[in-house]
């Protein structure tokens, strides 16, 4: 339906639609987050500040904020309308591989190659909770829209599921042999 020509100059690692479906954000190895109008394909804005690949991007449910995950071990929080960087969150010691906002909340779930999964507050960068149990690199994380369930996929092949409210592991799905 739509082609976004010359969107990035390198590999695209993450994409996310705004909640209203009007905009799409993309994260790339070219160190940029870019936003495009879905209906027209027009470029809207670029967000620059990562010093290494941008691995993922997520919209806050109300469309006011974007968060990006970087191979520079940092999470960047952006004002979606102005493109201004609000803050840098430097909790991780290895690349941040994935993140996702929790619905309309100011919180998001993120994970990293340093075995950790966190819930952070975008407004102040603070850590709300850590979800423990991954023994190695964490490639991806996700949450339900209400934040009650958090999941992460780890290098050991196990999909771990936690209670979002207290961080306790609910289930671990091991790979078939």
N, C-alpha and C positions, 0 to 999 in steps of 0.2 A: 504493500500500500504506500510505503514511503521510504525513500532512500535519503540518508543524511550524508551527502558527499563531502569528503575531506573533513569529517568530524574530528578525527584525531590523526596524529602522525605516527602512532605506534599502537600496539595491542590494547584493545578495550577489555578491561577486567571486570567491570561491574556496571550495571544499569539499574535505574529505578524510575518508575512513573510517579508523578505527583498524584495525590489522592483523587483529584478531579480528572485525571487522565489527560490534561491539556499540555503538560510538559514532561519531558524525559531528560533525566540527568545521566551522564556517562562518566566513568572513571577510567583513566588510561595510563599506560606506561610512559606516556609523554609528559607526565607530572601534572596534568590538568584534569579538573572536573569541568564538564561543559553541559550547558542546558540548551535544549532545542524545543521549539513549538511543534507539537505532534501533528496538528492539522496542516500546517504550512511547510514544515521542515526547516523553518528559519532558525538560525542561530540566535540565542537570547543573551547568553552571558558565559564567560569563562571565570573559573575560580582557580587562582594560582597561589601556591604557597608550600606545597609538598616539595621535598628535595629528592624524592625517589618515586618510583611507580606509585600510582594511586590504585589501590586494589579493589575498593568498593565505594559505593555512595548510597545514601538513604535520605529520603524526604521525611520531615516531621509531618504528621497527618494534616496539619492546617496549612502546609505549604510555605510557612515563614522561614524555615530553617533547613539547611542541608548539613549532613555530617559526611566526612570522607575518611577512609581508612588508608594508611600509607605504608609502603615498604620502608619508609624512613622511621618506623616505630611510633608514628604519631597519628592521632585522630585530630582532624581539623573540623571546627564547627563554623558554619558560614551563615550570614544573613542572606537568605535566598533572593531577596529583592534587590539589595544593593551590591552584592558580591563581596562585601567586607568580611574579613575573617574575625569572628568573635573570640575564639580561643583555640589553643592547642592543648590537647590532653596527651601527656607523655607517661602513661601508666606502664606500657609494655616495653620489653627489652629486645623484642624481635618484631618483624613486620606484622602489622595489623592486617588480617586477611579478610575480615567480613564485619559488617555492622548493619543493624536495622533498628529504626525508631519503633517505639511501642505506641502505635495508634496516634492519638492526639497528645499523648504525654510528652514531657520534656526529656524523658529518659530513653536510652537506647541500649541494645545489647551489642557487644563486640567481642571479638576473639583474636588470638594471635598465635604466631609460631612459638611463643614461649610457654605453651601449655595452658594458657589462662583464658577464661571467659568472664566478662564483667558486665554489670549493669551500671551505666554512668548517667549523670545529669548533664545535659547539654548546657544549661544556663551557667553552671559554675565549674564544670569539669570533674566534680566530685564522684567518688566511687560509692555506689549504693550497696552493691553486693557482688561477691565473687562466687562463681559456680565451679566447684572443684571436682576433680576426678579424671581429667584428661592427662595421661602420662607422657604425652608427646605433642608434637605440632598439631594445632587446631586449624583446620582449613575453612570451616564455615560454621556460622551460627544463625539461629532464627528464633523468632518469638511469635506467639499468638498476638493478635491485635490488642488484647487486654493485658498482656504481660504475665498471665498466669502460668504459662508453660514456656520453657526455654529449651532449645535443643542445640547440640553441636556435634560436628563430625570430626573425628580425630584420626591421626595417622595410623593408629592401631586398628582401624577399620570398624570401631565400635561407635554407634550413634547413641549419645547420652542425652537423656531427657531429665530436666529438673523442674521442681516446683519454683515458679518465679517469685513467690512471696517469701520463702524461707531458704532457698538455695539447696534444698535436699534433693538428692537424686531419686527420681521416680522409677526410671527404667534404663536399661542398657541393652541395646540390640546388637548382638554379635554377628559377624559375617557367617554365612553358610559355608560349611566345609565340603 
